[in-house]
Amino acid sequence: MKKAKKVIGFILRVGIISYLGTLILLASCQRRFIYHPTTRPMENVERRATNNDLIKWESSSDTFYGWYLEPAIRASQTNTLVVFHGNAGYAIDRLYFAHGFQYHAIAPDVAWKVFLFEYPGYGGKPGKPSEKAIRQEAVSALIELNDNETDIFLLGESLGTGIASYLSSELPELVKGLVLVTPFTSLSDVAKLHYPFFPVNLCLTESYNNAKHLKSYDGPTAFIVADNDNVVSTDSGLKLFNEYTGIKRLWQLSGSHNTLNYSVTEKWWLEVISFLLQKQDIDTDEN
């Protein structure tokens, strides 16, 4: 009996130590779990940018913000789209968002100038990624883009939805509309999904709280949710959509978190653009 108690006690101690050790590991290395940057020498990134007609996007004080693509057509109005990518790869990998908007430019009315915002530590950009660092640069970039002549729309993908929603709450007067691709309610909710037995709320230093930030915004917001999202979960994206009280529309697309079809020939591109511009008379069945 005594031997059995000792064995049970030993197992409990090992279990507790293992649990605490895992908790400490998650807390201390959380940014490694959150951010998965692809790094490249800047000259390689610049070469790829040039090959894709991208121009370096810098601040008035030469801070590197990312890249931009000039409008593909001439139009009576040029809108600005700023893209905030997910937690992996780097900004130029999301060029398909620029192509989607520019392919479906509603000539001769509207053209799109697209900016691909880069995060510290991604691509050839120096620094280390953190929510605070990304937020600070994103705010500065958006303020500099504002010229009171063009409407600014934001597109956030996955982790980038957290930056887009934050900007919409901090600078709502500058944000004409949002596109949230594979969004989630908060990073805490996503962490609970993957680590249900750990008190993640006590460990996380990053929040990416979309649900909180969208409460301060009511502009047109397009929600693009994957119907089989096993990363942030489909339910989380749908919950965010249902809780949003502003102008909204949902596109629930076939695919998982990383396998959505972004081909420019997909009809939902024009539907999203028409919704953002509130152009109800546009035929979205033409593609």
N, C-alpha and C positions, 0 to 999 in steps of 0.2 A: 504493500500500500504506500509506504513511504517512498519507495523507488518510483512508483507511478506518479506521485505528487511532484517529485523532483523532475521527472521527465516533462510533465505538463508545465511546471514552472519554467523550465529551460526553454520549452517551445514558445511560451508566452513572452519571455524576455527577448528571444530572438525575433519574434514577430513584431514586438514593440520597437526594438532597435531598428529593424528593417524598415518599418513604417516611417519612423522619424527620419531615418537616413534618406529614404526616398523623398520625403517632404522637403528636407533641406536641399537635396539635389534639385528638385523642381523649382524651389524658390531662388536658389543661387544661379541656376542656369536657365531661367525662364526665357530670357531674350534669345538664347540659342534655339529654343523650341519655337519661338514666335517668328523670328526673322531668318530667312534662308536666302541671303543675297547671292547673286552671281557676280563675281568681281572680274573685271577685265582691265588691262592697261588702257589708259584714256585714249592713247593713239589708236588702239583697236576699235574702241567704241566710236571715236570720231570718224574712222573710216567707214564703219557700218552706217553711221548716221548720214554721211555724205552720199553713200550708195543708195540711200532711201530718201534723198532730197530733204533731209532734216537739217534744221539750222540750230546752232547752239543758243540756248535760252539762258541769259545771264541778267543779273540785276544791274542797276545803275552803278553799283560799286563793285561789279565784276564777280558777284557770287553766282556760282553755277547752279541753276535751278533744274535744268533738263534740256529738252529739245522741243522744237515746234515745226509744224508743217503748214506752209502757206495754203490759202484756199485753192481748191482745184479749179474753180470757176470764178468769173466776175459776176457779181450780183449787186442788187440795190442795197442789200444789208449783209454785213459780215458779222456772224456771231463767234464768240470764243468758247471753246470747250477745253477744260483742263482735266486731264486723266490722272488718277491716282491708282497705281497698280497694286497687285496683291503682295504677299509676303515673300514670293520667290522670283527668281529671274532678275530682270531690270527693265527700266522704262521702255526701251526700244522694242522689247519683246511684245509690247502691247500696241504696236503700230496698227493692228487690225481694228482697234477702236476708231482711230483716225480715218482709216479707209472706209469703215462702215458709215460714218457721218458724212464724209465727203462724197462718197459714191451716191448717196441719196440726198445730196444738196438739192433744195427745192428751187431750181433755177426758174426764172431769173430773180426770185425773191430773196433767197437766203443762201449764203455760203458759210463755210466753217473754217476757222483758223484753229488748229488743234495743238495744244501744249501737253507734252508728256512730262509730268513732274517726276524727278528722280529723288530717291531717298539717300541719306548719308550711308556710305558703306556699300552702295549698290552700283553696278556698272563700274565706271572709273571714278566715281565720286568719293572723296576722302571722308573720313568720319565713321562714327558708329551709329547704327539705327536705334532710335528710341521714340516713343510716342511724343515726348516733349520736344525733341529735336526736330522731328518731322513737322509737328504742328507749328513751331515757331517759323520755320522756313516757308511753310505753306501759306501762313498768314501774310508774311512779307511779300511773297510772290503774287498773291491775289490782289493785295493793295496796289502793287506796282502795275498790274495788268489793267486795273480799273482806269479807264480814260473817259468815262461818262458818255461814250459814243457807241460802244458795242455791248450787247448783253453777254453775260458770263454764265455758262452752265458748267456744272461739275459732274464728272463720272468717276465713281469709286468702284473698284473691283475687290471683293473679299476684304482683306485688311484695309484696303484703300477706302472702303465705305466709311470706315471710322474717321478718316481724315476729311472726307467730303461732308459728312454729317456735322463734324465739329465746325468746319468753316461756315456751314449754313446757319449754325447757331451763333457763332461769333460775329459773322459779317452778313447777316441776312439781307441787308440792303444791296449787297453786291452779287448775290446768287439768284439768278433768274429761274433756275430749275436744277433738278438732280436726277442722275441715273445711278441706281444702286444695283450692282451686279453681284449675285451670290452674297447678299447681305446677311447680317446676323444681329441679334438684339444687343449683345455685349460680349466682350472677350471672356468675362467671367462665366457666362452661360455656356460658351463653347468649351471652356476648360472643364466645367462640370460634366459635360457630355463625355469627355475623354478620360477624365480622372474623377469619377463619381465618389470615390471613397476618401478624397482629400479635401481639406478646407481651403479651397483655392482662393476664396475671397480674402483670406488672411495673408496670402502669399503674393498675389499679383501686384506688380508695380505699374503695369500697363492696363488701361481700362477699355479703350475703344468702345465706348458706351453709346451706340447708335440710338437706342431707345430713349435715352436721356436727352441727347442733343437734338433729335428731331422734334421734341416737344416745343422747341423755340423757333420752329420753321413751319411755314404752311404753303410754300410754293409747289408748283407741279413736280411730282416725284415719281419716277418710273422705277418699279421694283422688278428686277429680272431674277427669278428664283429657279434653281435647278430642281427637277422633280425627284432626283435621287442623290441629293447632296449628303454625303457621309463625312464631310469635313466640318462644316458649320451647322449642318442639318437643315433640311427643307423646312421643318416646323419652325425653326428660329427665324428664317426669312419670312415665312407666312405670318408669324406672330408680329414681326416688325411692321409688315404691311397693314395688318388689321388694326394695330394700335395707332398708326399714323392718322392724324385728324385733318391733314391738309389735302390739297388736290392730289389725287393718286390714281395709278393704274397698275395692275399686276400682269406680268407675263411669266407664266410658269412653263419653262422650256424643258424638253426632253434631254436628259443627260445627267451626269454627275458634276461635282464641283469644278472639276478641271477638264471636262469633255464637252462643254456646250459648243454649239456650232456658230462660229462668228463669221461665216462666209457672208460677203457683202450682198449676196443674192437672197439671203433670208429675209422674208417679208417683214419680220418684226422690227428691223432697223427703221424703216420708213414709218411704221406705226409709232415707235418710240419718239422719233423726231417730230412727227405731226402732233403727238400728245404734248411734248414739251413746248412747242410753239403755239399750242392750243388752236391748231388749224383743223377744224372739224370737217371742212369741206374737201380735204385731200383724199383721193381714192387710194386707200392703203392695200387694195387687192391687186394692184397692177403688177406685182412681182410674183 
